[in-house]
Amino acid sequence: MAKKPSRSSQQRVAKSPFERLRTTGSSAYRLYALVAFYARAKKNLFDDEVTALFSQVLPEVCQSYEYELIAYRVMPNQVHLIVGFKPTDAIADVVSNIKRSTAHRLFEGIPRLEPEIGKRNFWAEGYFAETLGHTQVEPTLRMWQNRSRNEEPILMQIVYDLTHPLHPKQIERVLDDLLPAERVVMRLLHGLQGEQVHTLEQAAEKLSLKPEEIHQIAQESMEKIRALLRERRTARPATGRSA
């Protein structure tokens, strides 16, 4: 009779998406960095138009270079990024590629920028960079969320959440932490706690609301659920950082 593998010999399930090993060729790695850089002359260049285009092109640029964009936040005159990268990528090259490519797309998409700035150079020289261990990523994200209450960034987007759909069991784990209306909408849309899965229209009819109101509640609820799950995965409180 074949011997059943012991618990210690079985592969341990990763506690967070950042603990999972990435592979390339014969190498395995977990490499993350916190990066920050200013707009040219530290000017407040991020108005609504610039921010909207930047939020569109940044993920596309990172994907083209095979960088893993985890999260970013936009301030009036600077941006902060958390990215994953390969062992063959130097951080200086990662930053240079992102800055050069996003600047090109911004000038192409918003012609007024060149006469306003004076030169076809959107970013200031230099950058801040700090490597993060896989256990530091989620505490840093939580720190960003806490800071946003006072700093009020123009935009903060946690990208990796959007690329990993939640399983209904994950939603159920934090369902009691939602507001009553949010709980009802989540139960209907995701078929939780014995409910059948409802469409937006069916849920709206059942609750005497408009479909767009159900959609809004669902979006806000999912943001809250993801934040709650991140907090529960974080074993220790975040420590202070300079960016």
N, C-alpha and C positions, 0 to 999 in steps of 0.2 A: 504494500500500500504506500502510495506517495505521501511523503511527509508534508503536512500543511505548513506553509510559510508562517513564521512567527510574526507577530505584530511589528517588531522592531526591524524585520527584514523587508517589510512591505514599504512601498514608496509613500512618504508622508504627504498628506494633502496640504497644499500651500494655504496659509491663513489669509493672504491678500494677493491680489493680482500682481503685485510687484515682487513677491517672493519667488514667483515662477521663473525658472531659468529660461533665458532665451538662447537659441543656438544658431551658429553660423559655421558651416563646414564642420570641422572637428572640435570647435570651441564652444563652451557654454559660458554665459555671462549674465550679470545683472548690473548695468551701468546707468546711472541717472545723474542729472546735473540740474542745479538751480541757476538760471542765467538771467541777468538784468542788463538793460542798456537804455540810454536816453535818446530822445529825439534830438536833432541838430540844435546846438546851442541851448539845450534844455528848454526849448520853446514848447508851449502848450499846443502842439499840432494835432492832438487827437480830438477833433470835433466829431459830430455824429457821422458825417460822411466818411472821414478817414477811418474811424473806428469800425464802421460797417464793412468797408472794403478790406481792412486789415484782418478782421475776424474771418473773412472768406478766404483770403489768400494764404494766411499763415498755415492752416492745416494742409493745404495743397502743396505748399513749398516743403513742409516737413515730410509729407508722403513721397514727394519726388526724390528726396535724398535718403529715404528710408529711416528717418528719425521718428521716434515714437513720441508724439506730442501728447503729454499727459494733462497739462493744465496751463492756463495763462491768465494773466490779469493785466488790464490796460489802465494806466494812470494818465492824467492830462499830458505829461511830457516823457513818459517812459513805459516800458513793458517788462514784465517778469514772466519767465517761462520755466516749466519743469519738463525736461525732455529725457527720453531714453535713447541711447546710442550704442553703436557696435564698438568692439575693441579696436577696430581699424580706423575709427573716427577720432581725430584730435579735437578737443573742445574748441580750440581756436578756429579750426575749420568749420565746425558746427555753427558757431556764432557768425562767422564771416559769411557762410552760405545763406543763413537765414536773413541776416541784415541786407546783404546785397540783393537777394531775390525778392524780398518783400518790398524793398525800396523801389526796385524796377517796376514792380506791379502797381505800386501806389502812384508813381509818376505817370505811368501809362493810363491808369484808370481815372486819375483826377488831374487834368491838365493845369488847373489853377495853382497847383503846388509849386511848380517850377518858378514862375514869376514871383510868388509870395516868398519863397525861401531864398531865391537868388542863385542857387546852384542845384544841380541834380544829385543831391546827396541828402537823404532824409534823416539818416542817423548820425549821432555824434560818434567820434572816435572812442574806442575802448569799450569795456564791458566789465561786469562782475560775474564771476562763475564760482560755483561751489559744488563739489560732488556730494551726492546723497546716497547713503546706504538704503537698501530696500525697506528697512524698518523706519526710515525717516521720512519717506514720501508722504504717507497719510497724515502724520502729525503736522507736516508742513502745510498740507492742504487745509487741515483744520485751523491752523494758525492764520492762514489767508482768510478763511471765512470769518474768524473772530475779528481780525483787523478791519475787514471790510465794513464793519458796523461803524467804525470811526473814520476811516480813511475815505470811504465812499469811492471806490474805483469806478471808472466809467464802465468797465465790463470785466467780469470774472467768469471764466468758463472752464469747467473741469471736464476735459474732453474724453478721458478714458471711460467715464461713466456712460457716456452716450453710445459708445461702441460695444458695451457689454449689457445686453438686456437682462433685467432682473427676473429671477425665477419666482413664481407665485409664493413658494415657501419663504423666500427672503422677505417679500412684502408682508406676509403674515406675521413674521417675527417682530415687526415694529408697528403693526396695525393699531395696537392699543394706544400708541403715542400720538396718533393723528386726531384731528378734530372730528366730531361726529359726522359732519357732512363729507369730509374726506374719506372716512372709513367706509361710508355707504357707497361712494363712487368707486373706490378701489375694489370693494366686494363685487359690485356689479360688472365692472369692466374686465376684471381678471378672474371671475368665477371663484371667489374665495368663500370659505366657510359654508359650503353647501349651495351657494348661488350658481345659477347658470351664467355663462359669459354673455354679456349684453353689448350691443353696439352703442356708439354714442347716442344715436337717435332713440334706441330702446330705453337706455338709461335716462335720457332727457324726458321721455314721455312718462316713465314711471315716477320720476321725481318732480314732474311739472316744471321743468326748466328748459332752457334752450340748449341745443347741442354744443354751441360755442361756450356756454357757461360750464357745461360738463367737461369740455376739453380744457378750459382754464383751471378748473379745480383739479383735474387729473394731472396736469403739468406741474402745478404747485405742490401737489401731494408727492409726486415722484421725486422732485427736488428734495423735499423734506425727508423722504424715505432713504434716499441715497446718502444724505448727510448723517442720518441716524445710524445707518449701517457702517459708514466710515468711522464714526465715533466709537461704535462697539468693537470694531476691529483694532482700534488703536489702544494698545495696552497701557501706554504711559502718556501723560500730558505733553504737549509740544514744548520744546525749549526755544528760547528767543533766537532769532536770526537777523542778519543785517539787511535782508532784502525783502 
